[in-house]
Amino acid sequence: MENFMKAVESVNDAVNGAVWGLPGLILLIGTGILLTCGLKFFQIGHVGNWWKETIASIFHKNSASTRLTDKTSISQFQALCAALAATVGTGNIAGVAAAIVTGGPGAVFWMWVAAFFGMMTNFSENLLGIYFRRKNAAGEWSGGPMYYLTDGLGRIYGKTWLKPASKILAVLFACFTILASFGIGNMAQINKIVLNMDAAFFKNVSLGVVPGTEISIIHLILGFALLILAALIIIGGLRRIAKFAEIVVPFMAVIYCIGCLVIFVMNIDKVGSMFASIFRFAFQPAAFIGGGIGMLIKKTMTQGFKRGVFSNEAGLGSSVMVHSSSNVKEPVKQGMWGIFEVFFDTFVVCSMTAVVVLSTGYIDLATGAPNAGINGDTLVSTAFGQYFGAPGTWFVAIAMLFFAFTTVLGWSQYGTKAVEYLFGSVGVKIFKVVFVLMIVSGAVLEGGLTWDLSDTFNGLMMIPNLIGVLALFPLVLRIVKNYVDRNIKGKKIAPMLSYDAELQAEAERALAEEFGK
């Protein structure tokens, strides 16, 4: 058995090295660059439009972005919050700190680069998700890479050999999503929650272990508490998840950013050297990393790219499964929410974490090296504790609790849609029960190979997804041109809203009614 586990670990290390190493990151960033150039830097050229159609729209009375039109879909803003629930997690706090500790301050710059191009990857994914979505037996929207692989890549090009190939890619994506939902999307997040809560609130409390095991009773109690809370939300379906996320995600993100800004203001004298270190070490990496100059740059870039993708998930195709449930009619409009999702996740939340890490003195801004004994997993908590005392440590633990818990909720929906694609509604009920029960496992188990495997499955999702996005790139261009011609240039042409003629007609009628009011 031991030899078998070593073999599994060896194979996983090789696959993980390819998926999250240079080959995978080149595919990911390269796709973002291609989409950005092909769409003529849409995220910059149309910044006023996508800002107005997304976050600015929620402040308008009776905005279509926040209005619920039926019981089978969620609003555009709820779709964003549900997607952010899954993306804004431990990666935004511990992940960013770990990237800086491992790759130096320059990793932040490459994280921004990945996010800039990732905006258009996420935009294109969500556009395709809306265009190729369909109604399930309950009348709810189902969308995601599985559908634009099957109905897009498999049919639009009209090549007979592409149909089985596209089906295989869709099935692989769904399988990887289910496996990743149990690991990265569930047990890994719960494990982080329990460890942080234990360290912050129960370090002086000892209830011992379960007799005959090494399982901490405190961890077990926390696990069951999280299981009950998650069950009450997850069993209620996407609308309940979206309602919870709509309240919790904006509140926690804003409070966390305010806390980071307070620390930043307290260290305002370091702002110049902080940003100087980010740009300097991006191209002249810190010597503490080790190796030649080429290896230094490679490691700094890899850390930035990898942590950026871990955080915003642009290119994985995951958030498409939530965005596709929106009541929006225009594919491009939901794509623009995808742009804002990446912007907020990385340029706002992750940048706030970087500000705390770099402005509090735990990283030598002259050399880029972390202080002796610094642990990236607890660095942000240590910094908050330094400036706010014990309440600061408690605050980070609570922030991690909400960020990680909402990630679990978001990933439960991803897994649900993947199971629905493979096994139908009966499989969904079984999946939800198993998913909720796995929460206790995450609370009591150690990390190790389980997390490494789930990390690999998470990365494997992007391969079939990006194949679909790249193959359908010409269609993305046509849909965007159609939207710009109609809504910005004022041309009177037929809209491109769905691949399905019946759904296209239904969406056209809905748009006509909306603009007729």
Long-range contacts (C-beta under 8 A, 24 or more apart in sequence): 5-449, 8-449, 8-453, 9-449, 9-452, 12-449, 12-452, 12-453, 12-456, 13-452, 15-456, 15-460, 16-452, 16-455, 16-456, 16-459, 19-456, 19-459, 19-460, 19-462, 19-463, 20-306, 20-455, 20-456, 20-459, 21-302, 22-298, 22-302, 24-459, 24-462, 24-463, 25-302, 25-305, 25-306, 25-309, 27-462, 27-463, 27-466, 28-114, 28-118, 28-121, 28-305, 28-309, 28-315, 28-462, 28-466, 29-113, 29-114, 29-117, 29-305, 31-121, 31-315, 31-466, 31-469, 31-470, 32-114, 32-116, 32-117, 32-118, 32-119, 32-120, 32-121, 32-314, 32-315, 33-117, 34-470, 34-473, 35-117, 35-120, 35-121, 35-123, 35-124, 35-469, 35-473, 35-476, 36-116, 36-117, 36-119, 36-120, 38-473, 38-476, 38-477, 39-120, 39-123, 39-124, 39-476, 39-477, 39-480, 42-120, 42-123, 42-339, 42-480, 43-116, 43-119, 43-120, 43-123, 43-339, 46-484, 46-488, 49-336, 49-488, 50-336, 50-339, 50-340, 51-340, 53-333, 53-336, 54-80, 54-336, 54-337, 54-339, 54-340, 55-340, 55-344, 64-328, 64-514, 67-327, 68-327, 69-327, 70-327, 71-239, 72-135, 72-138, 72-139, 72-140, 72-141, 73-140, 73-141, 73-325, 73-326, 73-327, 74-238, 74-239, 74-242, 74-325, 74-326, 74-327, 75-242, 75-326, 75-327, 76-326, 76-327, 76-328, 76-333, 76-334, 76-337, 77-246, 78-242, 78-243, 78-245, 78-246, 78-326, 79-242, 79-322, 79-323, 79-325, 79-326, 79-328, 79-334, 79-337, 80-323, 80-337, 80-340, 80-341, 81-242, 81-245, 81-246, 81-249, 81-250, 82-238, 82-241, 82-242, 82-245, 82-246, 82-322, 82-409, 82-410, 82-413, 83-319, 83-322, 83-323, 83-337, 83-338, 83-341, 83-410, 84-245, 84-249, 84-253, 84-341, 84-344, 84-345, 84-406, 84-410, 85-241, 85-244, 85-245, 85-248, 85-249, 85-406, 85-407, 85-409, 85-410, 86-185, 86-313, 86-318, 86-319, 86-322, 86-406, 86-407, 86-409, 86-410, 86-411, 86-413, 86-414, 87-311, 87-312, 87-313, 87-318, 87-319, 87-341, 87-345, 87-407, 87-410, 88-249, 88-253, 88-311, 88-345, 88-349, 88-403, 88-406, 88-407, 89-189, 89-311, 89-403, 89-404, 89-406, 89-407, 90-188, 90-189, 90-192, 90-400, 90-403, 90-404, 90-407, 91-307, 91-310, 91-311, 92-311, 92-345, 92-349, 92-350, 92-353, 92-403, 93-353, 93-380, 93-396, 93-399, 93-400, 93-403, 94-192, 94-376, 94-377, 94-378, 94-379, 94-380, 94-400, 95-307, 95-310, 95-311, 96-307, 96-311, 96-350, 96-353, 96-354, 96-357, 97-353, 97-357, 97-376, 97-377, 97-379, 97-380, 98-307, 98-376, 98-377, 98-379, 99-303, 99-304, 99-306, 99-307, 99-376, 100-354, 100-357, 100-358, 100-363, 100-370, 100-376, 101-363, 101-370, 101-374, 101-375, 101-376, 101-379, 102-289, 102-299, 102-303, 102-376, 103-285, 103-289, 103-299, 103-300, 103-302, 103-303, 103-304, 104-281, 104-285, 104-286, 104-288, 104-289, 104-300, 104-368, 104-369, 105-274, 105-277, 105-278, 105-280, 105-281, 105-282, 105-286, 105-358, 105-363, 105-365, 105-368, 106-277, 106-278, 106-279, 106-280, 106-281, 106-282, 106-283, 106-284, 106-285, 106-286, 106-300, 106-304, 106-368, 107-300, 107-301, 107-303, 107-304, 107-307, 108-278, 108-282, 108-304, 108-351, 108-354, 108-358, 109-278, 109-279, 109-281, 109-282, 109-304, 110-282, 110-300, 110-301, 110-303, 110-304, 110-305, 110-308, 111-304, 111-305, 111-307, 111-308, 111-311, 111-346, 111-350, 111-354, 112-304, 112-308, 112-346, 112-347, 112-351, 113-304, 113-305, 113-308, 114-304, 114-305, 114-308, 114-309, 114-314, 114-346, 115-308, 115-312, 115-314, 115-342, 115-343, 115-345, 115-346, 115-347, 115-350, 118-308, 118-309, 118-312, 118-314, 118-315, 118-342, 118-346, 119-314, 119-338, 119-339, 119-342, 119-343, 120-339, 121-314, 121-315, 121-466, 121-469, 122-312, 122-313, 122-314, 122-315, 122-319, 122-335, 122-338, 122-339, 122-341, 122-342, 123-335, 123-336, 123-338, 123-339, 124-335, 124-469, 124-473, 124-476, 125-314, 125-315, 125-317, 125-319, 125-320, 125-338, 125-465, 125-469, 126-319, 126-320, 126-323, 126-324, 126-331, 126-334, 126-335, 126-337, 126-338, 127-331, 127-332, 127-334, 127-335, 127-338, 127-476, 127-479, 127-480, 128-152, 128-320, 128-331, 128-468, 128-469, 128-472, 128-475, 128-476, 129-320, 129-321, 129-323, 129-324, 129-331, 129-334, 130-323, 130-324, 130-326, 130-328, 130-330, 130-331, 130-334, 130-335, 130-498, 131-331, 131-475, 131-479, 131-496, 131-497, 131-498, 131-499, 132-498, 132-499, 133-324, 133-498, 134-500, 134-503, 135-503, 136-420, 136-425, 137-424, 137-425, 138-425, 140-238, 140-325, 141-324, 141-325, 141-326, 142-324, 142-325, 142-417, 142-420, 142-421, 143-320, 143-321, 143-323, 143-324, 143-325, 143-417, 144-173, 144-317, 144-320, 144-321, 144-324, 144-417, 144-418, 144-421, 145-170, 145-173, 145-317, 145-320, 145-461, 145-464, 145-465, 145-468, 146-170, 146-171, 146-173, 146-174, 146-417, 146-418, 146-421, 147-324, 147-421, 148-468, 148-472, 149-173, 149-464, 149-467, 149-468, 151-499, 152-468, 152-471, 152-472, 152-475, 152-499, 153-467, 153-468, 153-471, 153-472, 156-472, 156-475, 156-499, 157-471, 166-468, 169-464, 169-467, 169-468, 170-421, 170-464, 171-422, 172-460, 172-464, 173-317, 173-418, 173-461, 173-464, 173-465, 174-418, 174-419, 174-421, 174-422, 175-418, 175-422, 176-457, 176-458, 176-460, 176-461, 176-464, 177-318, 177-321, 177-414, 177-415, 177-417, 177-418, 177-461, 178-415, 178-418, 178-419, 178-422, 178-431, 179-453, 179-454, 179-457, 180-411, 180-414, 180-454, 180-457, 180-458, 180-460, 180-461, 181-411, 181-412, 181-414, 181-415, 181-418, 181-435, 182-415, 182-435, 182-438, 182-454, 183-450, 183-451, 183-453, 183-454, 183-455, 183-457, 183-458, 184-411, 184-451, 184-454, 184-455, 184-457, 184-458, 185-407, 185-408, 185-410, 185-411, 185-412, 185-414, 185-415, 186-408, 186-411, 186-412, 186-435, 186-438, 186-439, 186-442, 187-438, 187-439, 187-441, 187-442, 187-445, 187-450, 187-451, 187-454, 188-442, 188-447, 188-451, 188-454, 189-404, 189-405, 189-407, 189-408, 189-411, 189-442, 190-223, 190-226, 190-404, 190-408, 190-439, 190-442, 190-443, 191-442, 191-443, 191-445, 191-447, 191-451, 192-400, 192-404, 193-222, 193-226, 193-400, 193-401, 193-404, 193-405, 193-443, 194-219, 194-222, 194-223, 194-226, 194-442, 194-443, 196-381, 196-396, 196-397, 196-400, 196-401, 197-222, 197-397, 197-401, 198-222, 199-378, 199-397, 200-381, 200-393, 200-394, 200-396, 200-397, 201-394, 201-397, 215-444, 216-444, 219-443, 219-444, 220-440, 220-443, 220-444, 222-443, 223-439, 223-440, 223-441, 223-442, 223-443, 223-444, 224-440, 224-443, 226-405, 226-439, 226-443, 227-436, 227-437, 227-439, 227-440, 229-405, 230-405, 230-408, 230-409, 230-412, 230-436, 230-439, 231-436, 233-409, 234-409, 234-412, 234-432, 234-435, 234-436, 235-432, 235-436, 238-322, 238-325, 238-413, 238-416, 241-409, 241-410, 241-412, 241-413, 244-406, 244-409, 245-406, 245-409, 245-410, 248-402, 248-406, 249-406, 252-399, 252-402, 252-403, 252-406, 253-344, 253-348, 253-349, 255-399, 256-349, 256-352, 256-399, 256-403, 257-348, 257-349, 257-352, 259-384, 259-388, 259-392, 259-395, 260-352, 260-353, 260-355, 260-356, 261-352, 261-355, 262-387, 263-355, 263-356, 263-359, 263-360, 263-383, 263-384, 263-387, 264-355, 264-356, 264-359, 266-387, 267-359, 267-360, 267-361, 270-358, 270-359, 270-365, 271-359, 273-365, 273-366, 274-355, 274-358, 274-359, 274-365, 276-365, 277-358, 277-363, 277-365, 277-366, 277-368, 278-354, 278-358, 281-368, 285-368, 286-367, 286-368, 286-369, 287-367, 287-368, 287-369, 288-367, 288-368, 288-369, 288-370, 307-350, 308-346, 308-350, 311-345, 311-346, 311-349, 311-350, 312-341, 312-342, 312-345, 312-346, 314-338, 314-342, 315-462, 315-465, 315-466, 316-458, 316-459, 316-461, 316-462, 316-465, 317-461, 317-462, 317-464, 317-465, 317-468, 317-469, 318-411, 318-414, 318-461, 319-410, 321-413, 321-414, 321-417, 321-418, 322-410, 322-413, 322-414, 329-497, 329-507, 329-510, 329-511, 329-514, 330-483, 330-487, 330-495, 330-497, 330-511, 331-479, 331-483, 331-496, 331-497, 332-479, 332-480, 332-483, 353-380, 356-380, 356-383, 356-384, 357-383, 360-386, 360-387, 408-439
